[in-house]
Amino acid sequence: MRPWTVVLTGAGGFIGGATLDALRRTHEPDGRPVRVRAVVRTPPPSDADRAPGVRWVTADLTDPASLHGLFEGADAVVHAASYVGPDEATADAVNRAGTASLMARASAAGVPRLVQLSTVAVYGRGPHRGAAEDELAPAPGSVASRTRLAGEPSTLAAGGLVLRAGLVLGAGDRWVVPALADLVRRVPAHWDGGQALLSVVAVEDLARLLTAAALAPRPVTGVYHAGHPAPVRNRDLLAALAEHDLLPPLAADLPWPDCLRRLRSTDGWVSERQFVLLGRDHYYRSDRAWQRLDCPPGPGPLARLDSAAAWYRDHLRISTSGTRSEGRSAARACDPAV
């Protein structure tokens, strides 16, 4: 029986790595084993080369020739690679032109399932409150979100699926929890009472959704939100992180104008735009993708923190002072997933 073959870009990254793990644990519904062509920019360590069911491929989205032959005989492509730094030329080369080249080659090779991971950051600065996929006009506010949006039409034109994720929590997250730690240090209170609702998803659940799309009996097309269906209240998120000793507990409430003044007067690496995205309502109707792909959304990102808390402590060294000793330069360059 021929294996079910999935080409996965960004396989060495936060979400791509979790998706690789999910694919390796899965069999296609008709019983065929799943084989993954894991695409990375740099060769993986030698132990990764021996991972069963995985063939590592070195390629660069900015070099179309490096994609030659990658898609032959594949059943699905999951495109989880992106550039989220501030350089516009690089962002355009990777997120727009690179996605277009990848989708064109995959379509020409006859790959039936094309899946692109995108971001709800394409909607820009809110507040946004429960809008469905067709109810908001994109208004991206950063280089990363603008170029990721520009990559979506090539996926849709090829008959593919675009999944726009919100905030992503879990082992490997070097943006969301570190950003919250920086903000709590600078504004040590519940921001506007902590009532803001956010679209959040655990990385392992997002990986399951991407896997379901890659293994779907029939290709799914269009644009869907990929947060957990139940939004997370900011106050509850901060409290859950405090319970895991990742943030200090908060007692006071602070009106939003006072939050902004405090933020502006205290040095830190999270921008005011990013503070707005984390501290005000930014949630989107997110039940349709899970239903369409027949994929249970799981217990929610806060329930998943038990399995991720040790990773956050070990890898980011976040303390209850709200500081951390590594990863700051990478986080400063990143655009949030929301």
C-alpha positions as CSV (number, residue, x, y, z in Angstrom):
1,M,0.0,0.0,0.0
2,R,1.5,3.3,-1.0
3,P,2.2,5.7,1.9
4,W,0.2,8.9,2.2
5,T,2.9,11.6,1.6
6,V,2.7,15.1,3.1
7,V,5.2,17.9,2.2
8,L,5.6,20.1,5.3
9,T,7.4,23.4,5.1
10,G,8.7,25.1,8.3
11,A,9.2,21.6,9.8
12,G,11.9,22.9,12.1
13,G,9.8,25.7,13.6
14,F,7.4,26.1,16.5
15,I,4.2,25.2,14.7
16,G,5.8,23.2,11.9
17,G,7.6,21.0,14.4
18,A,4.4,20.3,16.4
19,T,2.7,19.4,13.1
20,L,5.5,17.1,12.2
21,D,5.0,15.3,15.5
22,A,1.3,15.1,14.9
23,L,1.7,13.7,11.4
24,R,4.2,11.0,12.7
25,R,1.6,9.8,15.2
26,T,-1.1,9.6,12.6
27,H,-2.3,7.1,10.0
28,E,-4.4,8.0,7.0
29,P,-8.0,6.9,7.6
30,D,-7.7,4.0,5.1
31,G,-4.8,2.6,7.1
32,R,-1.9,3.8,5.0
33,P,1.1,5.0,6.9
34,V,1.9,8.7,6.6
35,R,5.3,9.8,5.3
36,V,6.5,13.3,5.6
37,R,8.9,15.3,3.5
38,A,10.1,17.8,6.1
39,V,11.3,21.0,4.5
40,V,13.8,23.1,6.3
41,R,16.3,25.8,5.3
42,T,19.3,24.2,7.1
43,P,20.0,20.5,7.4
44,P,18.6,18.9,10.6
45,P,20.8,17.3,13.3
46,S,21.8,13.7,12.6
47,D,19.4,12.2,15.0
48,A,16.5,13.9,13.2
49,D,17.7,12.3,10.0
50,R,16.9,8.9,11.5
51,A,13.3,9.8,12.5
52,P,11.1,7.1,11.0
53,G,8.7,8.1,8.3
54,V,10.4,11.5,7.8
55,R,12.6,12.5,4.9
56,W,14.3,15.8,5.6
57,V,14.7,18.2,2.6
58,T,16.8,21.3,2.5
59,A,15.1,24.1,0.4
60,D,14.6,27.8,0.4
61,L,11.4,29.5,-0.5
62,T,13.3,32.4,-2.1
63,D,15.0,30.0,-4.5
64,P,12.3,28.3,-6.7
65,A,14.9,25.9,-8.1
66,S,15.4,24.4,-4.7
67,L,11.7,23.2,-4.7
68,H,12.3,21.1,-7.9
69,G,10.8,17.6,-7.5
70,L,9.7,18.2,-4.0
71,F,6.0,17.6,-4.7
72,E,6.0,14.6,-7.0
73,G,3.7,11.9,-5.7
74,A,2.6,14.0,-2.7
75,D,-1.0,13.8,-1.4
76,A,-0.8,17.1,0.6
77,V,1.2,20.2,1.3
78,V,1.1,21.9,4.6
79,H,2.9,25.3,4.3
80,A,3.8,26.4,7.8
81,A,6.9,28.4,7.0
82,S,6.9,32.2,7.1
83,Y,9.2,35.1,7.8
84,V,8.0,37.3,10.7
85,G,10.8,39.8,11.0
86,P,10.8,43.5,10.1
87,D,12.7,43.4,6.7
88,E,10.1,44.1,4.0
89,A,12.1,42.7,1.1
90,T,12.7,39.4,2.9
91,A,9.1,39.2,4.1
92,D,7.9,39.7,0.5
93,A,10.3,37.2,-0.9
94,V,9.3,34.5,1.6
95,N,5.7,35.2,2.4
96,R,4.3,36.4,-0.9
97,A,6.6,35.3,-3.7
98,G,7.8,32.1,-1.9
99,T,4.2,31.0,-1.2
100,A,3.2,31.7,-4.8
101,S,6.1,29.7,-6.2
102,L,5.4,26.8,-3.8
103,M,1.7,26.6,-4.5
104,A,2.3,26.9,-8.3
105,R,4.7,24.0,-8.3
106,A,2.5,21.9,-6.0
107,S,-0.5,22.5,-8.2
108,A,1.4,21.7,-11.3
109,A,2.5,18.4,-9.7
110,G,-1.1,17.6,-9.1
111,V,-1.1,17.7,-5.3
112,P,-4.8,17.7,-4.3
113,R,-4.6,19.1,-0.7
114,L,-2.9,22.5,-0.3
115,V,-2.9,24.1,3.2
116,Q,-1.4,27.4,4.2
117,L,-1.0,28.6,7.8
118,S,-1.7,32.3,8.0
119,T,-2.6,34.7,10.8
120,V,-5.6,36.7,12.0
121,A,-3.1,39.6,12.3
122,V,-4.2,40.3,8.7
123,Y,-7.2,42.1,10.2
124,G,-5.0,44.6,11.9
125,R,-5.8,46.6,15.0
126,G,-9.2,46.0,16.5
127,P,-11.0,45.7,18.7
128,H,-12.5,42.7,16.9
129,R,-15.4,40.8,18.5
130,G,-16.4,37.4,17.2
131,A,-16.4,38.1,13.5
132,A,-16.6,35.2,11.0
133,E,-14.2,34.8,8.2
134,D,-16.2,36.8,5.7
135,E,-17.2,39.6,8.1
136,L,-13.9,41.6,8.4
137,A,-11.9,43.3,5.7
138,P,-8.2,42.7,6.1
139,A,-6.2,45.7,7.3
140,P,-2.7,44.4,8.2
141,G,-0.6,46.7,10.3
142,S,2.8,45.1,10.0
143,V,5.2,43.9,7.3
144,A,4.8,40.3,8.3
145,S,1.0,40.3,8.4
146,R,0.8,42.3,5.1
147,T,3.0,39.9,3.2
148,R,1.4,36.8,4.7
149,L,-1.9,38.1,3.5
150,A,-0.4,38.8,0.1
151,G,0.6,35.1,-0.1
152,E,-3.0,33.8,0.5
153,P,-4.4,34.4,-3.0
154,S,-1.9,32.0,-4.6
155,T,-3.1,29.3,-2.2
156,L,-6.8,30.0,-2.8
157,A,-6.3,30.3,-6.6
158,A,-4.8,26.8,-6.6
159,G,-7.9,25.4,-4.7
160,G,-6.2,25.4,-1.3
161,L,-7.1,26.0,2.3
162,V,-5.9,29.0,4.4
163,L,-6.0,28.7,8.2
164,R,-5.6,32.0,10.0
165,A,-4.4,31.3,13.6
166,G,-4.6,33.5,16.6
167,L,-2.2,33.5,19.6
168,V,-0.5,30.1,19.8
169,L,0.7,28.8,23.2
170,G,2.8,25.8,24.0
171,A,6.3,24.3,24.0
172,G,8.3,26.3,21.5
173,D,6.4,29.7,21.9
174,R,9.0,32.5,22.0
175,W,6.5,35.3,21.6
176,V,3.2,35.2,23.4
177,V,4.2,34.3,27.0
178,P,7.5,36.3,26.9
179,A,5.5,39.3,25.5
180,L,3.0,39.0,28.4
181,A,5.9,38.8,30.9
182,D,7.3,42.0,29.5
183,L,4.0,43.8,29.6
184,V,3.1,42.7,33.1
185,R,6.5,44.0,34.3
186,R,5.8,47.4,32.7
187,V,2.1,47.5,33.5
188,P,1.6,45.3,36.6
189,A,-2.2,45.3,36.8
190,H,-5.2,43.8,35.0
191,W,-5.4,45.9,31.9
192,D,-8.8,47.6,31.8
193,G,-10.0,44.9,34.3
194,G,-8.6,42.1,32.2
195,Q,-11.9,41.6,30.4
196,A,-10.5,41.5,26.8
197,L,-11.2,38.3,24.9
198,L,-8.6,36.7,22.7
199,S,-8.4,34.0,20.1
200,V,-5.9,31.5,21.4
201,V,-5.0,27.9,20.5
202,A,-2.6,25.4,21.9
203,V,0.1,24.4,19.5
204,E,-0.7,20.7,19.7
205,D,-4.3,21.4,18.8
206,L,-3.4,23.6,15.9
207,A,-1.0,20.9,14.7
208,R,-3.9,18.4,14.9
209,L,-6.0,20.7,12.8
210,L,-3.3,21.1,10.2
211,T,-2.9,17.3,10.1
212,A,-6.6,16.8,9.7
213,A,-6.5,19.2,6.7
214,A,-3.6,17.2,5.2
215,L,-5.4,13.9,5.6
216,A,-8.9,15.0,4.7
217,P,-10.8,12.5,2.5
218,R,-11.5,15.4,0.1
219,P,-9.7,18.7,-0.2
220,V,-11.0,21.6,1.8
221,T,-10.8,25.0,0.3
222,G,-11.3,28.6,1.4
223,V,-10.3,30.7,4.4
224,Y,-11.0,29.6,8.0
225,H,-10.0,30.9,11.5
226,A,-7.9,28.5,13.5
227,G,-8.2,29.6,17.1
228,H,-9.9,27.5,19.7
229,P,-13.7,28.1,19.4
230,A,-13.9,29.4,22.9
231,P,-12.1,32.8,23.3
232,V,-9.8,33.3,26.3
233,R,-10.3,36.2,28.7
234,N,-7.1,38.1,29.3
235,R,-7.5,38.0,33.0
236,D,-7.9,34.2,33.0
237,L,-4.8,33.8,30.8
238,L,-2.7,35.9,33.1
239,A,-4.0,34.1,36.1
240,A,-3.3,30.6,34.6
241,L,0.3,31.7,33.8
242,A,0.7,33.0,37.4
243,E,-0.5,29.6,38.7
244,H,2.3,28.0,36.8
245,D,4.8,30.5,38.2
246,L,5.4,32.0,34.8
247,L,4.1,35.5,35.7
248,P,3.6,37.3,39.0
249,P,0.0,37.3,40.3
250,L,-1.9,40.6,39.8
251,A,-4.3,42.2,42.2
252,A,-5.0,45.7,40.9
253,D,-7.1,46.8,37.9
254,L,-6.0,49.7,35.8
255,P,-8.1,51.7,33.3
256,W,-6.9,51.4,29.7
257,P,-5.7,55.1,29.3
258,D,-3.6,54.6,32.4
259,C,-2.2,51.3,31.0
260,L,-1.0,53.1,27.9
261,R,0.6,55.9,29.9
262,R,2.4,53.4,32.1
263,L,3.5,51.4,29.1
264,R,4.9,54.5,27.3
265,S,6.9,55.5,30.4
266,T,8.6,52.2,31.0
267,D,11.2,50.7,28.7
268,G,10.5,47.3,27.2
269,W,10.6,45.4,23.9
270,V,6.8,44.9,23.2
271,S,5.4,47.7,21.1
272,E,2.2,49.7,21.8
273,R,0.6,48.1,18.8
274,Q,1.3,44.6,20.1
275,F,0.1,45.7,23.6
276,V,-3.3,46.6,22.0
277,L,-3.5,43.2,20.3
278,L,-2.9,41.5,23.6
279,G,-4.8,43.8,25.9
280,R,-8.0,44.6,23.9
281,D,-10.7,42.3,22.3
282,H,-9.2,40.4,19.4
283,Y,-11.3,37.2,19.0
284,Y,-12.8,35.6,15.9
285,R,-15.4,33.0,15.3
286,S,-13.3,29.9,15.1
287,D,-15.6,26.9,15.2
288,R,-16.0,26.3,11.4
289,A,-12.6,24.9,10.6
290,W,-12.9,22.3,13.4
291,Q,-16.3,21.3,12.2
292,R,-15.4,21.2,8.5
293,L,-12.4,19.0,9.2
294,D,-14.1,16.8,11.7
295,C,-11.4,17.6,14.2
296,P,-12.3,18.0,18.0
297,P,-10.8,21.3,19.2
298,G,-9.6,19.9,22.5
299,P,-10.0,21.2,26.0
300,G,-8.6,24.6,25.3
301,P,-5.2,26.4,25.6
302,L,-5.4,27.1,29.3
303,A,-6.0,23.4,30.1
304,R,-2.9,22.6,27.9
305,L,-0.6,24.8,29.9
306,D,0.2,22.0,32.4
307,S,2.2,20.2,29.7
308,A,3.9,23.4,28.5
309,A,4.8,25.2,31.7
310,A,8.1,23.3,32.3
311,W,9.2,24.1,28.7
312,Y,8.6,27.8,29.3
313,R,10.6,27.7,32.5
314,D,13.5,25.7,31.1
315,H,13.9,27.4,27.7
316,L,12.9,31.0,28.3
317,R,13.8,31.3,31.9
318,I,10.8,33.5,32.6
319,S,10.6,34.5,36.3
320,T,8.0,36.1,38.4
321,S,9.9,39.4,37.9
322,G,8.7,39.4,34.3
323,T,12.2,39.2,32.9
324,R,14.0,36.6,30.9
325,S,17.6,35.9,30.0
326,E,17.4,34.6,26.5
327,G,15.4,34.9,23.3
328,R,14.7,38.6,23.6
329,S,16.2,39.6,20.3
330,A,14.2,37.0,18.4
331,A,11.0,38.0,20.1
332,R,11.5,41.6,19.4
333,A,11.7,40.9,15.7
334,C,8.5,38.8,15.7
335,D,5.1,39.7,14.7
336,P,2.5,38.1,16.9
337,A,0.2,35.5,15.5
338,V,-2.8,37.6,16.4
